[in-house]
């Protein structure tokens, strides 16, 4: 374990669901390859079996070695390639989203993906490997909220465009959703409400039947965005009521 950040406050080990999925899929394909090799009795079939077994064993080892430790000044993590760490003061962006996994319409549960990016562009992708990734994401979001919110508010008040990934926020122009087929701009006065879910961020507009949505996997610092919107829209709605 990496102790340069001090003692660990919490440890997050490998995701049990993903372990089970890897074992099941690996066992199925390796078992089929073994059966074919026994029947064919040639070197190629055995080479395929050995190669497939090595690949799934490597994936399983990589998964089982995954650990994340939460410290007072940041997080450290371990993977098959070694250790790493990131301090809260260095975190610039956090991407987190959830998705459902199915096998032939049989639900296997909800998995989460979590990615951190620092000011130099270095990334930590924790993904599905870590158990309770939603809880970990919440801890990271709260630990970085004050600093990132202050930075966003200063940029917003200066008139700059605040970048939340696929959502841009501007004091003059409102909210812009960036999509592959074009940008969608929503003025402050058009916004009737908004919601944040595990899968998307949605904006409801006056006199519009459908909301304008963007997937949460493309939204950086969702908690910071929500707090900023709460402050801005509180003032906008207060003026409209007055």
C-alpha positions in Angstrom: 0.0 0.0 0.0 1.1 3.6 -0.7 1.4 5.5 2.6 2.6 8.9 1.2 -0.9 10.3 1.7 -1.1 9.1 5.3 -3.2 6.4 6.9 -6.2 5.1 4.9 -9.6 6.1 6.1 -11.5 3.6 3.9 -10.6 0.8 1.6 -12.5 -0.3 -1.5 -11.7 -3.7 -2.9 -12.7 -5.5 -6.1 -16.3 -5.6 -7.2 -17.8 -9.0 -6.4 -20.3 -8.8 -9.2 -17.6 -8.3 -11.8 -15.6 -11.1 -10.2 -18.5 -13.4 -10.7 -19.1 -12.3 -14.3 -15.4 -12.8 -15.2 -15.3 -16.3 -13.6 -18.5 -17.3 -15.4 -17.5 -16.0 -18.8 -14.0 -17.2 -18.5 -15.1 -20.6 -17.3 -17.6 -21.0 -20.2 -15.2 -20.0 -23.0 -12.2 -21.8 -21.5 -14.3 -24.9 -20.9 -15.5 -24.9 -24.5 -11.9 -24.4 -25.8 -10.8 -27.3 -23.6 -13.5 -29.6 -24.9 -12.6 -28.7 -28.5 -8.9 -29.3 -27.8 -9.7 -32.8 -26.4 -11.8 -33.7 -29.4 -9.4 -32.3 -32.0 -6.2 -33.5 -30.4 -4.0 -31.1 -32.3 -1.5 -28.4 -31.3 -3.6 -25.5 -32.7 -6.6 -26.3 -30.6 -4.4 -26.7 -27.4 -2.7 -23.4 -28.2 -6.1 -21.6 -28.4 -7.1 -23.1 -25.1 -3.8 -22.1 -23.4 -4.0 -18.6 -24.8 -7.6 -18.1 -23.9 -6.9 -19.4 -20.3 -4.0 -17.0 -20.0 -6.1 -14.0 -21.2 -8.9 -14.6 -18.8 -6.5 -15.4 -15.9 -4.8 -12.1 -16.5 -8.1 -10.2 -16.5 -9.1 -11.9 -13.3 -5.8 -11.2 -11.6 -6.0 -7.5 -12.7 -9.4 -7.3 -11.2 -8.6 -9.0 -7.9 -5.6 -6.8 -7.3 -7.6 -3.6 -7.7 -7.8 -1.5 -4.5 -8.6 2.1 -3.7 -7.7 3.8 -0.5 -9.3 7.0 0.7 -7.0 9.3 2.7 -7.5 12.7 4.2 -5.7 14.5 1.4 -6.7 12.3 -1.5 -6.8 8.7 -2.8 -4.3 6.1 -3.7 -5.0 3.0 -5.9 -3.4 -0.3 -6.9 -3.7 -2.2 -10.2 -1.8 -4.9 -11.9 0.8 -2.3 -13.1 1.5 -0.9 -9.7 0.4 2.0 -7.4 -0.8 5.6 -8.1 -2.3 8.5 -6.2 -4.1 11.7 -6.7 -4.6 14.5 -4.1 -7.9 16.3 -3.8 -6.2 19.6 -4.7 -5.1 18.1 -8.0 -8.5 16.8 -9.1 -10.0 18.9 -11.9 -12.7 16.7 -13.3 -14.7 13.7 -12.1 -16.9 11.6 -14.5 -19.3 9.1 -12.9 -22.2 7.2 -14.3 -24.2 4.0 -13.9 -25.5 1.5 -16.3 -27.5 -1.8 -16.2 -25.9 -5.1 -17.3 -28.1 -7.8 -18.9 -27.4 -11.2 -20.4 -30.2 -12.3 -22.8 -32.6 -9.9 -21.0 -31.6 -11.3 -17.6 -30.6 -8.4 -15.3 -27.1 -8.9 -13.8 -27.2 -5.7 -11.8 -25.9 -2.1 -11.9 -22.3 -1.3 -12.6 -20.6 2.1 -12.2 -17.7 3.9 -14.0 -15.6 6.5 -12.3 -12.8 8.6 -13.9 -10.7 11.3 -12.4 -8.7 13.8 -14.4 -6.0 16.2 -12.9 -4.8 19.6 -14.2 -2.1 17.9 -16.3 -4.6 15.6 -18.1 -3.5 12.5 -16.2 -6.5 10.1 -15.7 -7.5 7.5 -13.2 -10.1 5.1 -14.5 -11.5 3.0 -11.7 -14.5 1.7 -13.6 -16.3 -1.4 -12.7 -13.4 -3.0 -10.8 -14.1 -1.3 -7.5 -16.9 -2.3 -5.1 -19.3 0.5 -3.9 -18.0 2.8 -6.7 -21.1 5.0 -6.1 -20.2 5.5 -2.5 -16.6 6.3 -3.5 -17.7 8.8 -6.1 -19.9 10.6 -3.5 -16.9 10.9 -1.1 -14.7 12.3 -3.9 -17.4 14.7 -5.0 -17.8 16.1 -1.5 -14.1 16.3 -0.8 -13.5 18.3 -4.0 -16.7 20.3 -4.0 -15.6 23.5 -2.2 -12.5 24.1 -4.3 -14.1 23.3 -7.6 -17.3 25.2 -6.9 -15.3 28.3 -5.9 -13.3 28.1 -9.2 -16.5 27.6 -11.2 -18.3 30.5 -9.5 -15.3 32.8 -10.1 -15.3 31.8 -13.8 -19.0 32.3 -14.1 -19.1 35.7 -12.5 -16.2 36.9 -14.7 -18.3 36.1 -17.8 -16.2 33.1 -18.9 -17.8 29.9 -20.1 -17.6 27.3 -17.4 -16.8 23.9 -18.9 -18.5 20.8 -17.4 -17.6 18.5 -20.3 -20.6 18.2 -22.6 -22.4 21.0 -20.7 -21.3 24.6 -20.9 -22.6 27.3 -18.6 -22.4 31.0 -19.4 -23.7 34.0 -17.5 -24.7 35.6 -20.8 -25.8 32.7 -22.9 -27.3 30.2 -20.4 -26.6 26.5 -20.8 -25.3 24.7 -23.9 -25.5 21.0 -24.4 -22.8 19.7 -26.7 -23.8 16.7 -28.8 -22.2 15.0 -31.9 -24.9 16.4 -34.2 -24.8 19.9 -32.9 -25.0 22.2 -29.8 -28.3 22.9 -28.1 -28.4 26.3 -26.3 -30.9 27.0 -23.6 -31.4 30.5 -22.2 -31.8 31.0 -18.5 -35.3 32.2 -18.9 -36.3 29.1 -20.8 -35.4 26.7 -18.0 -38.4 25.4 -16.0 -36.4 22.8 -14.1 -33.6 20.3 -14.3 -32.9 16.8 -12.9 -29.7 14.8 -12.3 -30.0 11.0 -12.4 -27.5 8.2 -12.6 -27.9 8.1 -16.4 -28.5 11.7 -17.5 -28.8 15.4 -16.8 -32.0 16.8 -18.1 -33.3 20.3 -18.6 -37.0 21.0 -18.7 -38.1 24.1 -20.7 -41.2 26.2 -20.6 -43.7 25.4 -23.3 -41.6 22.4 -24.5 -42.9 18.9 -24.1 -39.6 17.0 -24.0 -36.6 17.7 -21.9 -33.1 18.3 -23.3 -30.9 15.5 -21.9 -27.2 14.7 -21.9 -25.7 11.4 -20.6 -23.9 11.7 -17.3 -20.9 9.8 -18.7 -20.2 13.1 -20.6 -20.7 15.5 -17.7 -17.8 16.5 -15.5 -18.2 17.5 -11.9 -22.0 16.9 -11.8 -22.3 17.9 -8.1 -20.5 21.2 -8.8 -22.8 21.8 -11.8 -25.9 21.2 -9.7 -24.9 23.5 -6.9 -24.0 26.3 -9.5 -27.4 25.8 -11.2 -29.2 25.9 -7.9 -27.7 29.3 -7.1 -28.2 30.8 -10.6 -31.8 29.5 -11.1 -32.8 30.5 -7.6 -32.2 34.1 -8.6 -33.7 33.7 -12.1 -36.9 32.2 -10.8 -37.1 34.8 -7.9 -37.0 37.6 -10.5 -39.7 36.0 -12.6 -42.0 35.6 -9.6 -41.3 39.2 -8.5 
